[in-house]
Amino acid sequence: MWIALLAGVYYFTQWRGSSAALTVPRQLPPISVRSLSGQVLALPRSPQQMMLINFWSPDCPPCLAETPALVQLQSWLGGKKFSIVGIAVDGSSASAVRARVREFGINYPVYLASGQGASEAVGGVLLTPTSLLVNAKGQIIGRYVGAMAVPVILWHLLWAWI
């Protein structure tokens, strides 16, 4: 009974999305981002560790609600086997992102999307936050639309590591 209940909660809370979710590539495509100082960088296509890529906006209430959970998760699990990367969507200013990094004590790398390419490369980001779970081989194994709580994130990581 508990397993069915957990499966139902998981299904109805995390498999939301749009038709764009159907076009998500299996392999992480090249993603160009800008550092907060303006330097253009490319995310690794094969990160050698599990990675949660979080597309967010500094003025998005669900994104801000989710941020403490991501900071905590990075504190607990961040290292050689797991990391979080934040990408502020187009329209986000570096100063607004810096302010949120300071306000929340964000302890994972945060970048700015470099034009429409970052979100379009992963099948489109229609709503924020949108997160992609990428395995160590660079394969996208999960796409999550909406704010996630720590237990939900841990649930997905557990299934990915099994």
Beta strands, then each sheet from edge to edge (+ up, - down):
strand 1: 32-34
strand 2: 40-42
strand 3: 50-56
strand 4: 82-88
strand 5: 110-113
strand 6: 130-134
strand 7: 140-145
sheet 1: 2+ 1- 5+ 4+ 3+ 6- 7+
end
